[in-house]
Amino acid sequence: MALTLYHGQPNGPSFTVLAAVAEKGVEAEHRLIDLAAGGRHAADVPRNREVDMSIEGEGPVLVADGEAMADSVFIACYLDDAFAGPALRPADPYTRWEMMSWCRYVIERIAPAAAYLGVHAAGVPAIDGTTVASDDLRERWAAAAQGQADEARLADSRSKIEAGVARVEAKLEDGRQWLIGDFSIADLETYAWLAGMRAIVPQAFAGQELTKQWIERLEARPAVQAALARATVADPAAVWAPGPEINRWG
């Protein structure tokens, strides 16, 4: 099967898919795109309705035998089903549901907050808005490029990161090594959005020793190291583009 992965720096949803590809041992052609400059919406990235309207907006695109797919968790699930190698999801039906429920929390609560904070910490250039299919994303991108941050949303986003880290800490209190069963997509997706928050919301991680140890375990995995090694900048966790819309879970 011919695979081409269009991805940004190993941060946010690009990290999840890069690490999933490495964990599964999949051969894929990697094409680095500048997500912060609108590379996801450029003509050289295969696009269809699903890609244009994906919930992440600025995540990677995987093309498998000519079919373009978007959204990091769903791409990782596809890779898990399509290829041999270490499982990325639990075999037990309930635990698998638990993993997907956790990922939904990350996608709908942590990810929008992280993307909002990251974009307004790093800034993004203005792009040709006519290339962006989503009205919501186009409007948020224009605001970010003009440095227009809503203070209430910044504060709310910081609180969501603090709550997300606290939830990770609580999940690890029973002595488990990984968030849901064995190592899974839940670990990749959670790290993907929280790693860059250590510099932006440091108070969220203060005293959270179990979370710190979980991060260290994850960063020691060869697949994660391989994903991070694809960075072409000194600090990929500081590279952001407008992400999921704010915010469907209140």
C-alpha positions in Angstrom: 0.0 0.0 0.0 1.3 3.4 -1.0 1.2 5.9 1.9 2.1 9.6 1.9 1.9 11.6 5.1 1.7 15.4 4.9 2.5 16.7 8.3 3.9 19.7 10.2 6.4 19.8 13.0 6.0 16.9 15.6 3.6 18.8 17.8 -0.2 18.6 18.2 -2.0 16.2 15.8 1.1 15.9 13.5 3.0 14.3 16.5 0.2 11.8 17.1 0.3 10.5 13.5 4.1 10.6 13.2 4.5 8.5 16.3 1.7 6.1 15.3 3.4 5.5 12.0 6.7 4.8 13.8 5.1 2.6 16.4 3.5 0.5 13.8 6.7 0.3 11.7 4.8 1.5 8.6 6.7 2.7 5.5 5.4 6.0 4.4 6.6 8.9 2.3 6.9 12.0 4.6 6.2 15.4 3.2 6.8 18.3 5.6 4.3 21.2 5.2 4.3 24.5 7.0 1.0 24.3 8.9 1.4 27.7 10.5 1.7 29.3 7.1 -1.4 27.6 5.8 0.3 24.6 4.1 -2.6 22.4 4.9 -4.8 24.5 2.6 -2.3 24.7 -0.3 -2.9 23.2 -3.7 -0.1 20.7 -3.3 -1.9 18.9 -0.4 -4.6 16.4 -1.5 -7.9 17.7 -0.3 -11.5 16.5 -0.3 -14.5 17.5 1.7 -13.5 15.5 4.7 -10.0 17.1 4.8 -11.3 20.6 4.3 -13.9 20.3 7.1 -11.9 18.1 9.5 -12.4 19.0 13.2 -8.7 19.7 13.7 -8.4 22.1 10.7 -4.6 22.1 10.9 -3.7 18.5 11.4 -1.9 16.1 9.1 -3.2 14.5 6.0 -2.6 10.8 5.2 -3.0 9.6 1.7 -3.4 5.8 1.3 -3.6 4.5 -2.2 -5.0 7.8 -3.4 -7.5 8.3 -0.6 -6.9 11.4 1.7 -7.7 11.1 5.4 -7.6 13.6 8.2 -7.9 13.9 12.0 -5.1 12.4 14.0 -7.1 9.9 16.2 -9.0 8.6 13.2 -5.8 8.3 11.1 -4.1 6.4 14.0 -7.1 4.0 14.2 -6.8 3.4 10.5 -3.1 2.6 10.8 -3.9 0.3 13.7 -6.4 -1.6 11.6 -4.5 -1.6 8.3 -1.1 -2.7 9.5 0.6 -5.3 11.7 2.8 -4.3 14.5 2.1 -3.3 18.1 -1.5 -2.6 18.9 -2.4 1.1 19.3 -5.8 0.3 20.9 -7.0 -2.1 23.6 -8.5 -5.4 22.5 -11.1 -5.4 25.2 -14.3 -3.7 24.0 -15.0 -1.7 27.1 -11.4 -0.5 27.4 -11.4 0.4 23.7 -14.5 2.5 24.3 -12.8 4.1 27.3 -9.8 5.0 25.2 -11.9 6.5 22.5 -13.9 8.5 25.1 -10.7 9.8 26.6 -9.5 10.8 23.1 -12.8 12.7 22.6 -12.2 14.6 25.7 -8.7 15.5 24.5 -9.9 16.5 21.0 -12.9 18.6 22.2 -11.6 20.2 25.4 -7.8 20.1 25.6 -6.9 20.5 21.9 -8.9 23.7 21.3 -7.4 25.3 24.4 -3.9 24.3 23.6 -4.2 25.5 20.0 -5.6 28.8 21.1 -2.9 29.4 23.7 -0.2 28.2 21.3 -1.2 30.3 18.4 -1.5 33.5 20.5 1.9 32.8 22.1 3.7 32.1 18.9 1.7 34.1 16.3 0.8 33.1 12.8 1.2 34.8 9.5 -1.8 36.0 7.5 -2.8 33.6 4.7 -5.1 33.7 1.7 -8.4 33.0 3.4 -10.0 32.0 0.2 -8.1 28.7 0.4 -9.7 27.8 3.8 -13.0 26.0 3.4 -14.2 26.3 7.0 -15.7 29.7 7.8 -14.9 29.3 11.5 -11.3 28.4 10.8 -10.9 31.3 8.3 -12.3 33.8 10.8 -10.1 32.5 13.7 -7.0 32.5 11.5 -7.5 36.1 10.5 -8.0 37.1 14.1 -4.9 35.3 15.2 -2.8 36.8 12.4 -3.9 40.2 13.6 -3.0 39.4 17.2 -6.6 39.6 18.3 -6.8 37.4 21.4 -9.9 37.3 23.7 -8.7 37.5 27.3 -11.6 35.5 28.5 -10.8 32.7 26.1 -7.2 32.8 27.1 -8.1 32.4 30.7 -10.6 29.7 30.0 -8.1 27.9 27.8 -5.5 28.0 30.6 -8.1 26.5 33.0 -8.8 23.7 30.6 -5.1 22.8 30.4 -4.9 22.8 34.2 -7.9 20.6 34.4 -6.5 18.3 31.7 -3.2 17.8 33.5 -5.1 17.2 36.7 -7.2 14.5 35.0 -4.0 12.8 33.7 -2.5 12.9 37.2 -5.7 11.4 38.7 -5.8 8.6 36.1 -2.2 7.6 37.0 -2.8 7.5 40.8 -3.6 3.8 40.8 -0.1 3.0 39.6 -0.8 2.4 35.9 2.0 3.2 33.4 -0.3 4.4 30.6 -3.6 6.2 30.5 -5.9 3.6 29.3 -4.8 0.0 29.5 -1.5 -0.6 27.6 0.2 2.1 25.7 -2.3 3.5 23.2 -3.5 6.3 21.0 -4.7 8.0 24.2 -1.2 8.5 25.3 0.0 9.9 22.0 -3.0 12.3 21.6 -2.8 13.5 25.1 1.0 14.2 24.9 0.5 15.8 21.5 -1.5 18.6 22.9 0.0 18.9 26.4 3.7 18.8 25.6 3.8 22.4 24.3 1.8 23.7 27.2 4.6 23.1 29.7 6.1 26.4 28.6 2.9 28.3 28.2 0.9 27.1 31.3 3.7 25.9 33.6 1.5 26.1 36.7 -0.6 23.3 35.3 2.3 20.9 35.7 3.7 22.1 39.0 3.8 19.3 41.5 2.2 16.8 39.1 4.9 14.1 39.5 3.0 11.2 38.1 2.3 13.2 34.9 6.0 14.1 34.7 7.0 10.5 35.0 4.4 9.5 32.4 5.9 12.1 30.0 9.3 10.7 30.6 8.2 7.2 29.9 6.5 8.3 26.7 9.4 10.3 25.5 11.7 7.3 26.0 9.8 5.2 23.6 11.7 4.7 20.3 8.6 5.6 18.2 8.2 8.9 20.0 11.9 9.6 19.7 11.6 8.9 15.9 8.6 11.3 15.6 10.4 14.1 17.5 13.5 13.6 15.5 11.6 14.7 12.4 11.6 18.3 13.7 13.3 20.8 11.6 13.2 23.5 14.2 14.8 23.7 17.6 11.5 23.7 19.6 8.7 22.0 17.6 6.4 22.2 20.7 6.4 26.0 20.2 5.0 25.7 16.6 1.2 26.1 16.4 -1.5 26.7 13.9 -5.2 27.4 14.6 -6.7 24.1 15.6 -10.1 22.8 16.6 -12.9 25.3 17.1 -13.6 26.7 20.6 -15.2 24.8 22.4 -18.0 22.3 22.2 -17.8 21.0 25.8 -18.3 24.3 27.7 
